[in-house]
Protein backbone atom coordinates (compact mmCIF):
# COMPACT_ATOMS: atom_id res chain seq x y z
CA UNK A 1 0.00 0.00 0.00
CA UNK A 2 1.57 3.26 -1.09
CA UNK A 3 1.41 6.19 1.32
CA UNK A 4 0.31 9.42 -0.32
CA UNK A 5 0.29 13.06 0.71
CA UNK A 6 2.78 14.85 2.90
CA UNK A 7 0.77 16.21 5.82
CA UNK A 8 -0.38 14.63 9.03
CA UNK A 9 -4.07 14.83 9.98
CA UNK A 10 -5.23 16.99 12.92
CA UNK A 11 -3.90 15.86 16.27
CA UNK A 12 -5.91 13.32 18.25
CA UNK A 13 -5.35 12.96 22.00
CA UNK A 14 -2.87 10.33 23.11
CA UNK A 15 -4.38 7.52 25.15
CA UNK A 16 -1.03 7.14 26.88
CA UNK A 17 -1.39 10.60 28.36
CA UNK A 18 -4.99 9.85 29.27
CA UNK A 19 -3.93 6.70 31.10
CA UNK A 20 -2.21 8.90 33.69
CA UNK A 21 -5.20 11.22 34.12
CA UNK A 22 -6.72 11.92 37.54
CA UNK A 23 -10.15 11.76 35.92
CA UNK A 24 -11.41 8.15 36.28
CA UNK A 25 -13.59 8.43 33.17
CA UNK A 26 -10.72 9.72 31.04
CA UNK A 27 -8.39 7.08 32.44
CA UNK A 28 -10.90 4.33 31.63
CA UNK A 29 -11.41 5.68 28.11
CA UNK A 30 -7.66 5.77 27.50
CA UNK A 31 -7.18 2.24 28.77
CA UNK A 32 -9.98 0.97 26.58
CA UNK A 33 -8.11 2.35 23.56
CA UNK A 34 -4.81 0.83 24.67
CA UNK A 35 -6.35 -2.54 25.44
CA UNK A 36 -8.00 -2.67 22.02
CA UNK A 37 -4.70 -1.83 20.36
CA UNK A 38 -2.47 -4.18 22.34
CA UNK A 39 -4.43 -7.15 23.63
CA UNK A 40 -3.72 -9.42 20.66
CA UNK A 41 0.04 -8.75 20.67
CA UNK A 42 0.03 -9.37 24.42
CA UNK A 43 -2.02 -12.57 24.23
CA UNK A 44 -0.02 -14.05 21.37
CA UNK A 45 3.29 -13.11 22.99
CA UNK A 46 2.25 -14.94 26.16
CA UNK A 47 1.18 -17.98 24.15
CA UNK A 48 4.29 -18.13 21.99
CA UNK A 49 7.16 -16.69 24.00
CA UNK A 50 6.07 -17.94 27.41
CA UNK A 51 4.37 -21.12 26.18
CA UNK A 52 1.29 -20.63 28.32
CA UNK A 53 -1.81 -22.58 27.33
CA UNK A 54 -4.81 -20.73 25.90
CA UNK A 55 -6.77 -20.44 29.15
CA UNK A 56 -3.74 -19.32 31.12
CA UNK A 57 -2.80 -16.79 28.44
CA UNK A 58 -6.28 -15.29 28.61
CA UNK A 59 -5.97 -14.83 32.36
CA UNK A 60 -2.48 -13.37 32.05
CA UNK A 61 -3.63 -10.92 29.38
CA UNK A 62 -6.60 -9.67 31.36
CA UNK A 63 -4.66 -9.64 34.61
CA UNK A 64 -1.84 -7.64 33.05
CA UNK A 65 -4.14 -4.92 31.78
CA UNK A 66 -6.25 -4.91 34.95
CA UNK A 67 -3.21 -4.36 37.15
CA UNK A 68 -1.84 -1.70 34.80
CA UNK A 69 -5.17 0.11 35.08
CA UNK A 70 -5.33 -0.14 38.86
CA UNK A 71 -1.75 1.04 39.37
CA UNK A 72 -1.75 3.58 36.50
CA UNK A 73 1.35 1.77 35.30
CA UNK A 74 1.31 3.22 31.80
CA UNK A 75 1.52 6.70 33.28
CA UNK A 76 5.10 5.88 34.30
CA UNK A 77 6.15 5.47 30.67
CA UNK A 78 9.03 7.75 29.62
CA UNK A 79 9.09 8.28 25.82
CA UNK A 80 12.71 9.42 26.04
CA UNK A 81 13.77 5.88 26.97
CA UNK A 82 11.88 3.65 24.52
CA UNK A 83 8.87 3.32 22.27
CA UNK A 84 5.66 2.65 24.15
CA UNK A 85 5.23 -0.80 22.62
CA UNK A 86 8.76 -1.69 23.79
CA UNK A 87 7.91 -0.45 27.28
CA UNK A 88 4.65 -2.41 27.31
CA UNK A 89 6.34 -5.62 26.18
CA UNK A 90 8.98 -5.24 28.89
CA UNK A 91 6.28 -4.63 31.49
CA UNK A 92 4.42 -7.71 30.29
CA UNK A 93 7.49 -9.94 30.54
CA UNK A 94 8.14 -8.65 34.05
CA UNK A 95 4.54 -9.39 34.99
CA UNK A 96 4.71 -12.96 33.68
CA UNK A 97 7.92 -13.54 35.62
CA UNK A 98 6.24 -12.27 38.77
CA UNK A 99 3.36 -14.67 38.22
CA UNK A 100 5.81 -17.53 37.82
CA UNK A 101 7.38 -16.65 41.18
CA UNK A 102 4.06 -16.36 42.96
CA UNK A 103 1.11 -17.92 41.15
CA UNK A 104 -1.31 -16.59 43.75
CA UNK A 105 -0.76 -13.08 42.44
CA UNK A 106 -2.38 -13.88 39.11
CA UNK A 107 -5.81 -12.30 38.72
CA UNK A 108 -8.60 -14.23 37.07
CA UNK A 109 -11.22 -12.57 34.92
CA UNK A 110 -11.49 -9.02 33.61
CA UNK A 111 -10.39 -7.17 36.74
CA UNK A 112 -10.93 -3.41 36.77
CA UNK A 113 -11.68 -3.19 33.05
CA UNK A 114 -14.80 -4.57 31.45
CA UNK A 115 -12.87 -6.12 28.60
CA UNK A 116 -14.77 -8.07 26.00
CA UNK A 117 -12.02 -9.63 23.93
CA UNK A 118 -12.44 -12.35 21.34
CA UNK A 119 -9.69 -14.71 22.40
CA UNK A 120 -11.09 -17.46 20.19
CA UNK A 121 -10.34 -15.36 17.11
CA UNK A 122 -6.79 -14.74 18.30
CA UNK A 123 -6.31 -18.44 18.96
CA UNK A 124 -7.61 -19.30 15.50
CA UNK A 125 -5.19 -16.82 13.95
CA UNK A 126 -2.31 -18.46 15.82
CA UNK A 127 -3.37 -21.91 14.67
CA UNK A 128 -3.64 -20.85 11.03
CA UNK A 129 -0.26 -19.11 11.13
CA UNK A 130 1.56 -22.22 12.36
CA UNK A 131 3.34 -20.11 14.98
CA UNK A 132 2.42 -22.46 17.81
CA UNK A 133 4.57 -25.19 16.26
CA UNK A 134 7.63 -22.99 15.95
CA UNK A 135 10.55 -22.93 18.35
CA UNK A 136 10.30 -19.90 20.70
CA UNK A 137 13.82 -18.90 19.70
CA UNK A 138 12.64 -18.35 16.12
CA UNK A 139 9.77 -15.98 16.90
CA UNK A 140 11.74 -12.95 18.05
CA UNK A 141 9.91 -9.89 16.79
CA UNK A 142 6.50 -11.57 16.70
CA UNK A 143 5.12 -9.06 19.21
CA UNK A 144 6.06 -6.17 16.94
CA UNK A 145 4.69 -8.03 13.91
CA UNK A 146 1.38 -8.54 15.68
CA UNK A 147 1.34 -4.92 16.84
CA UNK A 148 1.63 -3.79 13.22
CA UNK A 149 -1.03 -6.26 12.14
CA UNK A 150 -3.44 -5.05 14.83
CA UNK A 151 -2.77 -1.43 13.95
CA UNK A 152 -3.61 -1.96 10.29
CA UNK A 153 -6.69 -4.03 11.16
CA UNK A 154 -8.02 -1.17 13.30
CA UNK A 155 -7.26 1.37 10.58
CA UNK A 156 -8.97 -0.81 7.98
CA UNK A 157 -12.08 -1.12 10.16
CA UNK A 158 -12.11 2.66 10.57
CA UNK A 159 -11.79 3.10 6.80
CA UNK A 160 -14.72 0.76 6.17
CA UNK A 161 -16.87 2.59 8.72
CA UNK A 162 -15.94 5.94 7.21
CA UNK A 163 -16.89 4.76 3.72
CA UNK A 164 -20.23 3.50 5.04
CA UNK A 165 -21.00 6.82 6.73
CA UNK A 166 -20.21 8.75 3.56
CA UNK A 167 -22.19 6.50 1.26
CA UNK A 168 -19.00 5.26 -0.40
CA UNK A 169 -19.27 1.54 0.18
CA UNK A 170 -18.14 0.84 -3.38
CA UNK A 171 -14.92 2.77 -2.66
CA UNK A 172 -14.11 0.35 0.13
CA UNK A 173 -15.02 -2.66 -2.00
CA UNK A 174 -12.63 -1.49 -4.72
CA UNK A 175 -9.91 -0.98 -2.11
CA UNK A 176 -10.54 -4.36 -0.53
CA UNK A 177 -10.51 -6.26 -3.81
CA UNK A 178 -7.37 -4.61 -5.09
CA UNK A 179 -5.24 -3.82 -2.04
CA UNK A 180 -5.97 -6.79 0.20
CA UNK A 181 -4.44 -9.99 -1.10
CA UNK A 182 -7.20 -12.33 -2.25
CA UNK A 183 -7.00 -15.74 -0.62
CA UNK A 184 -5.01 -18.13 -2.78
CA UNK A 185 -3.97 -15.45 -5.27
CA UNK A 186 -0.30 -14.64 -5.83
CA UNK A 187 -0.93 -11.39 -7.71
CA UNK A 188 -3.34 -8.52 -7.38
CA UNK A 189 -6.23 -8.40 -9.83
CA UNK A 190 -6.15 -5.93 -12.69
CA UNK A 191 -8.06 -2.66 -12.54
CA UNK A 192 -10.34 -4.10 -15.23
CA UNK A 193 -11.09 -7.16 -13.09
CA UNK A 194 -11.90 -4.99 -10.08
CA UNK A 195 -14.06 -2.68 -12.18
CA UNK A 196 -16.06 -5.63 -13.51
CA UNK A 197 -16.51 -7.16 -10.05
CA UNK A 198 -17.67 -3.88 -8.52
CA UNK A 199 -19.77 -2.66 -11.44
CA UNK A 200 -17.77 0.51 -12.04
CA UNK A 201 -15.46 1.84 -14.75
CA UNK A 202 -11.68 1.45 -14.81
CA UNK A 203 -11.32 5.20 -14.32
CA UNK A 204 -13.56 4.89 -11.25
CA UNK A 205 -11.23 2.24 -9.85
CA UNK A 206 -8.29 4.62 -10.30
CA UNK A 207 -10.11 7.45 -8.54
CA UNK A 208 -11.52 5.30 -5.75
CA UNK A 209 -8.13 3.76 -5.00
CA UNK A 210 -6.52 7.19 -4.86
CA UNK A 211 -9.12 8.37 -2.37
CA UNK A 212 -9.08 5.26 -0.19
CA UNK A 213 -5.28 5.17 -0.04
CA UNK A 214 -5.27 8.71 1.31
CA UNK A 215 -8.00 7.84 3.76
CA UNK A 216 -6.24 4.66 4.88
CA UNK A 217 -3.06 6.61 5.51
CA UNK A 218 -5.03 9.09 7.61
CA UNK A 219 -6.62 6.26 9.59
CA UNK A 220 -3.24 4.66 10.29
CA UNK A 221 -1.89 7.98 11.54
CA UNK A 222 -5.02 8.48 13.65
CA UNK A 223 -4.40 5.13 15.30
CA UNK A 224 -0.74 5.95 15.89
CA UNK A 225 -1.57 9.28 17.49
CA UNK A 226 -3.75 7.54 20.05
CA UNK A 227 -1.28 4.83 21.02
CA UNK A 228 1.97 6.80 21.06
CA UNK A 229 3.00 9.32 23.69
CA UNK A 230 3.88 12.33 21.58
CA UNK A 231 4.51 13.69 18.08
CA UNK A 232 8.11 12.48 18.01
CA UNK A 233 7.21 8.88 18.82
CA UNK A 234 4.26 8.97 16.42
CA UNK A 235 6.49 10.15 13.57
CA UNK A 236 9.11 7.53 14.42
CA UNK A 237 6.49 4.79 14.20
CA UNK A 238 5.01 6.30 11.03
CA UNK A 239 8.42 6.33 9.36
CA UNK A 240 8.98 2.70 10.31
CA UNK A 241 5.69 1.82 8.63
CA UNK A 242 6.40 3.93 5.55
CA UNK A 243 3.65 6.43 6.29
CA UNK A 244 5.65 9.56 7.10
CA UNK A 245 6.63 12.34 4.66
N, C-alpha and C positions, 0 to 999 in steps of 0.2 A: 504494500500500500504506500503510495507516494505522498509525503507530506506536501502541502501547498500553502502559499501565503507566507508572510513574514512577520505577523503581529500576533501577540498573545491575546486571548479574549479577556474581558473584564475580570478583575480579581474576585475569586470566591473565597470565603473564610476557610482557614485551615482548621480541620478537625483536631489536629494535634494541639493547637493553641486552645481550642475549646475543651479538650480533655483535662486541662488544668484549671478550668473556670471554677469560681466559687458558686456559680449558679447551678444547682442540681439539674435543672432542665437542660441547660446548655451542655453540661458535662455528659448527660445521658444521650443527647442528640449527637454529640461528637463521637462518643464511643460506639454508637450504632453505626455510624459511617465507617469507623475504623474496623469494627468487627466484620462488616459486610465486605470490606476490601481485603482483609487479611485472614479470614477464618480458613479458607481452603488451603492457602500456603502453610498455615500453622498445622492444620489437621494432617495434611499429606507429609509434612516434614516429620511429625511425630510418628506416623505410620512407617515411613521409609527409613529415616535416619536413626530413630530410637527403637524401631521394630516392635512397637506396641500393637496389640490387636485392635480391631475396629472399635469395640466397645470402650476399651481403655483410652484409645486416642480421642474418642468423643468427649469423655470425661476430662481428659487433660486439656483439650481445646477450650471447653466451656469454663473449666476451673481457672485456666490461665487468664482468660479475658475477665472473668468475674473478679479475680483478685486484683488485676490491674485497675479495674474500675473502682473497687473499694479503696485501694491505696493511692489512687491517682498516679499510678506508676509512670504513665506516659508523659505526665507533666514534668518529669525529671529529665526528659530527653534533651540533650545538648546537640544542636545541629552542627556545631563547630567540630565535633568529634567523629561523627559518622552519619551516614544516611539513616533515615528513620527505620527503613526495613531491616538494615543491618543491626540497629539497636534492638528492634523487636525480636529478631531471630536470636540474638544473644540473650535477651531476657527470657525467651522461651526455653532455650537450652538450660539456663540456670534453674528455671522453674522445674523442668523435668528431673534434673539432678537432685533438687531438693525433695521431690516426691520419692525418688529412689531411696534417699536416705531415711525418709520418714513417711511411709505410705499413708499414715493417718492424716497427713496434712492435705491430701488430695480432696477436692470438693466435688461432690456428685451433683449433677443437674446443672441448671442454668445460672445459679448464683444470683448476683445482683442485677444482671441484665436479662431481660425477657428475650432470649435469642431463639429464633426459629430458624434453624439451619438444616439444610437438606444433606445430611451426611451420607445418605444412600447414594445420591448423585455423585458425590466426591469419591465414594468407594468404587462406584461403577467406572468412573474415569480412571482411577488407579488400575483397576483390573484390565481395562481395555488398553492401557498404555504399556502393560507388561512390567511396570516399574517395581511391582512387589516381588518379582522374581530376580531382580538385579541385586548384585552385591552392594551393600551400603557404601563401600569405598568408591563405587563408580557413579554415585548420584550426587556428587558435590555440585552445588549450583542449582539443584532442583527447586529449592525454596524460591530463588530469584526467578527461575523459569515460571513457576506457578504464579508468582506475584505478577509477572508481566501478563500471563494468560488471563488472570482474574481482572486485571486492569482493563484489558481490551474487551473482555466479555461485558464488563459494566458499561464501557463506552459504547459498545455495539447496542446494548439494550437501550441506552439513552438515545442513540441515533434512531432506533426503530420507533421509540415512543414519540420523539420529536416529529418524525415523518408522519405518524398517525395523526398527531395534533394539527399538523398543517395541511392535512389532506393530500399528502405526497407519498402514499403507500407504495405506488409504483416506483418511486425513486429508490426506496429501500429495497424493493424486489430486484431492481436492476443491479444495485450495489451488491446484494447478497449473491446473486447468480454469477456475477463476474469476479468480485473480489474475494469471496470466501471459497476456498477450494472445494469443488463438488466431490462427494464421496466416491472414491474409486477412479477419479480422473487425474491424470498426470499433468494436464495443461488446462489453462483457463479457456472457456468458450470464446468464440469470436463475438464481436459486437453484433454481427448479423444474427447469430444464434440467440443471443440475449434479447435482441429486439423482437425476434419471432416469438420467443417464449413469453415475453411480457406484453406483446401486442402493441409495441411502439415502433417508431422509426429508428434507424441507425443513428441519425443526428440527435434524436432524443436520448439515446443511450449515452452518447458523448457528453451531452449537457447534464444529464442526471448524475453521471459518474463524477463530473467535475464538482457539482454541488455537494454530493454526499461525501466526497473525499475531504472537502473543506470542513463540512459539518463533523465528520468523524474525527478529524484533527482537533477541532474545538472541543469535542466531547472528551477526548483523551486528556487534553490539557486541563479541562474542568476537573476530571477525576484526580489528576496529579496535584492540582492546587489544594484539594481537600485533604489529601493524605501525605503531604509533605509539609515541613514546618515553615518554610519561607520561600521567597522568590528564588534565592540562590539554589536551594536544594531542588526546587521544582524545575528550574532550567537545566540543572545537572542531569536529572532523570529524563527530561525531555530530549536532551542531546543524546543520551544513551539509547533512547528509543528511535532516534532519527526524526523527531518532531519539533526540533528547535530551529530558529533561523540561523 
